[in-house]
Amino acid sequence: MHSALLIDEILELVLDGCSDWDKKEYQHAAIQLSQTCTSMKDPALDRVWRNLSDPRSLTKLLGDGGKNSRSASTFVVPPQHAFHSYAARVKHLSFRDRPPAVVSETPLLPNLTSVVLNRAGCETPVAWVLSEHLRSIEVVIGTLNVSCRAQTRGANVADLLRQWAKSFPHASLDKLHIQGWMCPTLVRAITFFPTLRSLSLLSGKSVSSELLRAISVFPYLQELKVHASGIDIDDFKHFTPIPDDTTFPQLRILSIVGSHPVVRAILELLQPDTLEDLAIEIDQPTHDTLHWKPTLEFLAMKAHRSLRQLDISDVALDDYPDDNAKIGSTFTIETLRPLSALGALRSFSVEGELPPTLTNKDIEDMTVWWPRMQHLFLGIPFLDQTSRNPWQAVPDDTHTLLT
């Protein structure tokens, strides 16, 4: 008994050391180990089946004999079927295509902790994700104007979320990331998960004011990434509660894409000195410092002790820029001066169509503002050289500093 346990412990260390191998090589080695002797079988098989990039390995276990005569794409799995022995080892699973429907008296993947539903995989039957241990769901739906299936995919994901919540009322989903267009039923389904700690909604204009209002009072939310381009500021103020200690009580990481008014309205909902990491991207750049200064002043007041990382972007992605258009440098030392209150800042990047207008003296002042600074980026995004030469308008001091 002692020897077997010792072998298992040694094997775990060996498998850990080989985990950076190519996935196919790693799984092949683990399979060979599982066939060496009984004491090595379970640890090695656990490693092989723990993380699957698709469900084909599982569906192969079903064979043709498991098909139900009612449907060529439906399998009935008896309680003693070998499928259950291997499926119980699966903890992470990705779906890129719709898998067959499977009928079972017991949960298909009882120990599943995370799942990825990618495009056609969004139409996965709900039985595949009904696990009490599920904590993370990542969804890639696709855009509405490209994929005519986006409505169907979104509706199925919404149904999947509702059925999971109904089946496990005492379980908690920690992470939900959605990329692509969200149908109204999916938008409503998100509000059923107030226990979320990480939420990402990279969904263009399908994020509504009502949804963002509901998210603002999720008590455990620590990370939020949201595209708020479709939110009207008047609607948002109508639906949003008066800021108090119930709005974003634990939010530490925030990434927003939206207009200046919406960004400021979201910042107003934050609790003082809780935010540590902030990324702001303005979806309608104005190249006018008057719009940025109030936002940065409010941010400095809201997170002057806590903010560690700040990334701001004000870039117009024009396919056909007007060479005669007047392009002004968005950020000056006066625009950035409110950030001098952020004494804990360690990383700062600013991205505009032109670099900030800064002198050597300005840079020296900034080093005093942020004594703990570890990363400072004052660059420009890539621009097509045939359409515009951005360096022609860069002030001499800034050009010298950045080259």
C-alpha positions in Angstrom: 0.0 0.0 0.0 2.8 2.4 0.9 4.7 1.7 -2.3 1.6 2.3 -4.5 1.0 5.7 -2.8 4.6 6.6 -3.2 4.5 5.8 -6.9 1.4 7.9 -7.3 3.1 10.9 -5.7 6.2 10.5 -7.8 4.1 10.2 -10.9 2.2 13.4 -10.1 5.5 15.2 -9.9 6.6 13.7 -13.2 3.4 14.7 -14.9 3.6 18.2 -13.5 7.1 18.6 -14.9 5.9 17.5 -18.3 2.8 19.7 -18.4 4.5 22.3 -20.7 5.0 19.7 -23.5 2.9 19.8 -26.7 -0.6 18.7 -25.8 -0.5 15.6 -28.1 2.9 14.5 -26.8 1.8 15.0 -23.2 -1.4 13.0 -23.6 0.4 10.3 -25.5 2.9 10.0 -22.6 0.1 10.0 -20.0 -1.7 7.2 -21.9 1.5 5.1 -22.0 1.9 5.6 -18.3 -1.7 4.6 -17.7 -1.0 1.3 -19.4 2.2 0.5 -17.4 0.7 -0.7 -14.2 -2.5 -0.3 -12.1 -1.1 2.2 -9.6 -0.3 4.6 -12.5 -3.6 4.2 -14.3 -5.8 6.7 -12.4 -3.4 9.6 -12.0 -2.4 9.4 -15.7 -5.9 9.1 -17.0 -7.0 12.0 -14.9 -4.4 14.1 -16.6 -5.5 12.9 -20.1 -9.2 13.6 -19.6 -9.0 16.7 -17.4 -8.9 19.2 -20.2 -10.6 18.4 -23.5 -10.5 20.7 -26.5 -13.7 19.1 -27.9 -16.2 16.3 -26.9 -15.3 13.9 -29.7 -13.2 11.7 -27.3 -16.3 11.3 -25.2 -18.8 10.7 -28.0 -16.5 7.9 -29.4 -17.1 6.0 -26.2 -20.8 5.9 -26.9 -20.5 4.0 -30.2 -23.3 3.4 -32.6 -25.0 1.0 -30.2 -26.0 3.9 -27.9 -28.2 5.7 -30.4 -31.8 5.9 -29.5 -34.1 4.8 -32.3 -36.1 8.0 -31.8 -33.3 10.2 -33.2 -30.1 9.4 -35.1 -28.4 12.2 -33.1 -29.5 11.2 -29.6 -27.7 8.7 -27.4 -29.0 6.9 -24.3 -26.2 6.1 -21.8 -27.0 3.3 -19.3 -25.8 3.9 -15.7 -23.0 1.3 -15.9 -21.6 2.5 -19.3 -17.9 3.1 -19.5 -18.7 6.6 -20.7 -19.4 7.7 -17.1 -16.0 6.5 -15.8 -14.1 8.8 -18.3 -16.6 11.7 -18.3 -16.3 12.0 -14.5 -12.6 13.0 -15.0 -13.4 15.9 -17.3 -13.1 19.3 -15.7 -12.6 21.7 -18.7 -14.3 21.2 -22.0 -14.6 23.3 -25.2 -17.4 23.0 -27.8 -16.8 24.4 -31.3 -19.6 22.4 -32.9 -22.9 21.2 -31.7 -22.5 17.7 -30.0 -25.1 15.0 -30.1 -27.9 15.0 -27.5 -27.3 12.5 -24.7 -29.8 11.1 -22.3 -28.6 9.8 -19.0 -30.1 9.2 -15.5 -27.0 10.8 -14.0 -25.2 14.0 -14.9 -23.0 13.6 -18.0 -20.0 15.6 -16.7 -20.5 15.7 -12.9 -17.1 17.4 -12.2 -17.1 19.9 -15.0 -15.8 23.3 -13.7 -15.3 25.3 -16.9 -16.8 25.3 -20.4 -16.1 27.2 -23.6 -19.0 27.6 -26.1 -17.5 28.8 -29.4 -19.9 29.8 -32.3 -21.6 26.6 -33.4 -20.8 25.2 -29.9 -23.3 27.7 -28.5 -26.0 25.3 -29.6 -24.8 22.6 -27.3 -27.6 20.7 -25.5 -27.9 21.7 -21.9 -27.2 18.2 -20.5 -23.6 18.7 -21.4 -23.1 21.5 -19.0 -25.3 20.5 -16.1 -22.6 20.2 -13.4 -23.0 21.5 -9.9 -19.3 22.3 -9.9 -19.4 24.6 -13.0 -17.8 27.9 -12.2 -16.7 29.4 -15.5 -18.5 29.8 -18.8 -16.9 31.5 -21.9 -19.1 32.2 -24.9 -18.2 33.3 -28.4 -21.4 34.0 -30.4 -20.3 35.9 -33.4 -21.7 39.1 -34.9 -25.3 39.6 -36.0 -24.5 41.0 -39.4 -22.1 38.2 -40.2 -23.8 35.2 -38.7 -27.5 34.5 -39.2 -27.2 32.0 -36.4 -26.4 34.6 -33.7 -30.0 34.8 -32.6 -30.3 31.0 -32.3 -27.0 30.7 -30.5 -27.8 33.5 -28.0 -31.2 32.0 -27.2 -29.7 28.6 -26.6 -27.0 30.0 -24.3 -29.8 31.9 -22.4 -31.8 28.7 -22.0 -28.7 26.9 -20.9 -27.9 29.5 -18.2 -31.5 29.5 -16.9 -31.6 25.7 -16.7 -28.3 25.5 -14.9 -29.4 28.1 -12.4 -32.7 26.2 -11.8 -31.0 22.8 -11.5 -28.4 24.1 -8.9 -30.0 26.9 -7.0 -27.3 26.8 -4.3 -24.3 26.7 -6.7 -22.4 29.8 -7.7 -21.1 30.8 -11.1 -17.9 32.8 -10.7 -17.0 33.8 -14.3 -19.1 34.6 -17.4 -17.4 36.0 -20.5 -19.5 36.7 -23.6 -18.1 37.9 -26.9 -20.5 38.8 -29.8 -24.0 40.0 -30.2 -26.4 39.2 -27.4 -30.2 38.7 -28.0 -32.6 40.2 -25.5 -33.2 36.8 -23.8 -29.5 36.4 -23.2 -29.3 39.9 -21.8 -32.0 39.1 -19.3 -30.5 35.8 -18.4 -27.3 37.4 -17.1 -29.2 39.2 -14.4 -29.9 35.8 -12.7 -26.2 35.5 -11.7 -25.5 38.0 -9.0 -22.8 35.8 -7.5 -20.5 36.5 -10.5 -16.9 37.6 -9.6 -15.8 38.2 -13.2 -18.0 39.4 -16.0 -16.9 40.3 -19.6 -19.5 41.6 -22.1 -17.6 42.3 -25.4 -20.9 42.6 -27.2 -20.9 45.9 -29.1 -24.2 47.8 -28.8 -26.3 44.9 -27.3 -25.5 45.8 -23.7 -28.5 47.7 -22.4 -28.8 50.4 -19.6 -31.0 48.0 -17.7 -28.4 45.3 -17.8 -25.6 47.6 -16.6 -27.8 48.8 -13.8 -28.4 45.3 -12.6 -24.7 44.5 -12.9 -23.8 47.5 -10.7 -25.3 45.9 -7.6 -23.8 42.4 -8.0 -22.3 42.2 -4.5 -19.2 40.0 -5.3 -18.2 41.4 -8.7 -14.5 42.1 -8.8 -13.7 42.3 -12.5 -15.9 43.9 -15.3 -15.1 44.3 -19.0 -17.9 45.9 -20.9 -18.6 47.5 -24.3 -21.0 50.2 -23.5 -21.2 51.8 -27.0 -24.9 51.2 -27.3 -25.8 52.9 -24.0 -27.6 56.3 -24.1 -26.5 58.4 -21.2 -30.0 59.7 -20.5 -31.4 56.2 -20.4 -28.5 55.0 -18.2 -29.1 57.8 -15.7 -32.8 56.9 -15.6 -32.2 53.2 -14.8 -29.1 53.6 -12.6 -29.5 53.8 -8.9 -28.2 56.7 -6.9 -24.6 55.8 -6.0 -24.3 54.4 -2.5 -22.4 51.6 -0.8 -24.3 48.9 -2.8 -23.0 49.9 -6.2 -19.9 48.0 -7.3 -19.0 47.2 -3.7 -15.9 45.0 -4.6 -15.0 46.0 -8.1 -11.2 46.0 -8.5 -10.7 45.6 -12.3 -12.7 47.6 -14.9 -12.4 47.9 -18.7 -14.8 50.2 -20.5 -15.5 51.0 -24.1 -17.9 53.9 -24.4 -18.5 57.6 -24.6 -17.1 60.2 -22.2 -20.5 60.7 -20.4 -21.1 57.0 -20.0 -17.6 56.4 -18.7 -18.0 59.1 -16.1 -21.4 57.8 -15.1 -20.0 54.3 -14.5 -17.0 55.8 -12.5 -19.5 57.6 -10.3 -20.9 54.2 -9.2 -17.6 52.9 -7.9 -16.8 52.8 -4.2 -13.9 55.0 -3.0 -10.4 53.5 -3.3 -11.4 50.0 -4.4 -10.4 50.2 -8.1 -6.9 48.9 -8.8 -6.9 48.4 -12.6 -8.7 50.6 -15.1 -8.8 50.7 -19.0 -10.8 53.3 -20.8 -11.4 53.4 -24.5 -13.4 56.2 -26.0 -15.5 55.0 -28.9 -16.1 58.5 -30.3 -12.8 60.3 -30.0 -13.0 64.1 -30.1 -9.3 65.1 -29.8 -10.5 67.7 -27.3 -8.9 67.8 -23.8 -12.1 69.4 -22.5 -13.8 66.0 -22.6 -10.9 64.1 -20.9 -10.0 66.5 -18.0 -13.2 66.1 -16.0 -13.1 62.3 -16.3 -9.5 62.2 -15.1 -10.2 64.6 -12.3 -13.1 62.5 -11.1 -11.0 59.3 -11.4 -8.2 60.9 -9.3 -10.8 61.7 -6.6 -12.3 58.2 -6.7 -9.2 56.0 -6.7 -6.3 58.1 -5.6 -5.1 55.5 -3.0 -5.9 52.3 -4.8 -5.3 52.6 -8.6 -2.2 50.7 -9.7 -2.7 50.5 -13.5 -4.3 52.9 -15.9 -4.7 52.6 -19.7 -6.5 55.2 -21.7 -7.2 55.2 -25.5 -8.6 57.9 -27.7 -8.1 56.7 -31.3 -10.3 57.2 -34.3 -10.0 54.1 -36.5 -10.8 55.8 -39.8 -10.5 53.6 -42.9 -10.1 56.6 -45.1 -8.7 59.5 -43.1 -8.9 63.0 -44.4 -5.3 64.3 -45.0 -6.6 67.9 -44.7 -8.3 67.3 -41.4 -6.9 69.1 -38.4 -5.5 66.6 -35.9 -4.7 68.0 -32.5 -2.7 66.3 -29.8 -5.3 65.0 -27.3 -3.2 64.9 -24.1 -1.2 67.7 -22.6 0.5 68.0 -19.2 -2.5 70.0 -18.0 -4.9 67.3 -19.1 -2.9 64.7 -17.3 -2.1 66.8 -14.2 -5.2 65.5 -12.2 -3.5 62.1 -12.3 -0.7 63.4 -10.1 -2.9 62.4 -7.2 -2.6 58.7 -8.1 0.4 58.1 -5.9 0.1 54.3 -6.0 0.2 54.2 -9.8 2.7 51.6 -11.2 1.6 51.3 -14.8 0.3 54.0 -17.2 -0.3 54.0 -20.9 -2.0 56.6 -23.1 -2.8 56.0 -26.8 -4.0 58.8 -29.1 -3.6 59.6 -32.7 -0.6 61.6 -31.7 1.6 61.3 -28.7 1.0 63.6 -25.8 2.4 67.1 -26.1 5.1 66.9 -23.4 8.4 68.6 -22.7 11.4 67.2 -20.9 10.3 69.3 -17.8 6.8 67.7 -18.0 8.4 64.2 -18.0 10.4 65.1 -14.9 7.3 66.3 -13.2 5.5 63.0 -13.9 8.3 61.0 -12.4 7.7 62.9 -9.1 3.9 62.2 -9.4 4.4 58.5 -9.6 7.4 57.3 -7.6 6.4 53.7 -7.9 6.0 53.7 -11.6 7.3 50.6 -13.4 5.8 50.9 -16.8 5.1 54.1 -18.8 3.9 54.1 -22.4 3.4 57.3 -24.3 3.3 56.0 -27.9 1.0 56.0 -30.9 -1.0 53.3 -32.6 0.0 51.9 -36.0 -1.1 54.2 -38.8 -0.8 53.5 -42.6 2.2 55.4 -43.8 0.6 56.0 -47.2 -2.3 57.9 -45.6 -0.6 60.0 -43.0 2.7 60.6 -41.4 1.9 61.2 -37.7 5.4 62.3 -36.8 5.1 65.5 -38.9 2.9 67.1 -36.2 4.8 65.8 -33.2 6.4 68.6 -31.0 10.2 68.5 -31.0 10.5 67.7 -27.3 8.1 64.8 -27.5 9.8 63.5 -30.7 13.2 63.6 -28.9 11.9 61.8 -25.8 10.2 59.0 -27.7 13.0 58.3 -30.1 
